[in-house]
């Protein structure tokens, strides 16, 4: 199952979020989405939480292009964990539809139902 998961520095700072992220990364194909401005601290946190995953960060603006979609599919097929850095306003729903994801979630301080 492909899931698009929105994360923030605040969500990863909360104790329930870390186990949720690690469980989801083990059980699902994930695409992580975060705001461009928070990316450096988030990528460090994700690398700490998921040391065996190879992260690939992509900068995407509101105009989602076909070659970006193809690149994301290639990254997922290679078994890497894409982290989408958004600029402007591409919404998680828009990204989920674009990727044909089965679900989209926002990681919060509360546990995410799996």
N, C-alpha and C positions, 0 to 999 in steps of 0.2 A: 504494500500500500504506500502510495506517495502522499506525504503530508507536508504542507507549507506551515511553518511555525514562526510566528513573530516573536522576537525576543528584545529585551531592553536590559541595560545595566541593572536597573532596579529589580527586574524579574530574576536575574541570575544571582543577585545578592540575597534572595530569600531562600531559606533552607528547603522548602518543598520543591523548588524549581530544579535544583541540581539533579536529584534522583529522577525527576520527570524527564528531563532532557536526556540523561544517560539511558533510561529505559526506552524512550522513543527512538533514540539513535540505534539501539540494539535490535528493536523490533520492526522498524519502519524505514523506508527510504525517505529521507528528510531534505527539505530545502529550508534553510533558515533565512529570515528576513529581518533586517534591522535598518535603522536610520544611519545614513552616511556619517554623520557627526559623531556617533557613538561607536563606530566600528573598531577603532584600535583597542579600546578596553574590552569590548565584547569578544573580539577574536582571541585575545589573550586568555580570557575566562573560558571560552569554548575549548581552546587547546588544552587547558588544564583539566577540564571535565572530561574531554574525549580524546585522550592522548593517542589512541590507535587510529583515529579517523584522519584522513588527509583533507584539510580544508582548502577550498578554492573560493576566493572572494571575487565577486563580479559587481561592478558598478552599473546600475540600470536606472535610466530616467523614465519619465512617464510614457514615452513613445517606445513600446516594446517592439523590437525588430526581430525578424525571422532568423537572422544569423545568431542572435543572442539565444533564441529558443533552441536552435540546433546545438549550440555550444553547451547549454545547460543539459540537454539530453545526453550529449557525449560525456560530460562530467559525471552525471549520474550513472551512466552505463559502465564507466570505468571504476565505479565504487567510491568515488570521492563525495565529500559533503559540501555542497555549494552554500556559500553565505552571500545572500543578495544584499548589496548596499544600495538603498533607494535614495534617489534625489527627487525632488518634486513630489508628486502625489500618486505613484502607482500603488494601488491598494492591494492588500493581501488577497481579497476576493478576485481582483483582476489578475494577479499573478497565479492564483489557483486555477482560474479558468484557462489562462494562457498555457499552463503546464498540464492541464487535465488532471489535477490532483484530486484525490478522493476526499480530502478534508483540509481545512485550514483552521489553525488554532492560534491563540495568543497566549504565550507563557506568562503567567502571573505569579503572585505569591501563593496562590492556592494550587493544590494538586490538579493536574489536567487529567480528565478521565480518558483512559486508553481504550 
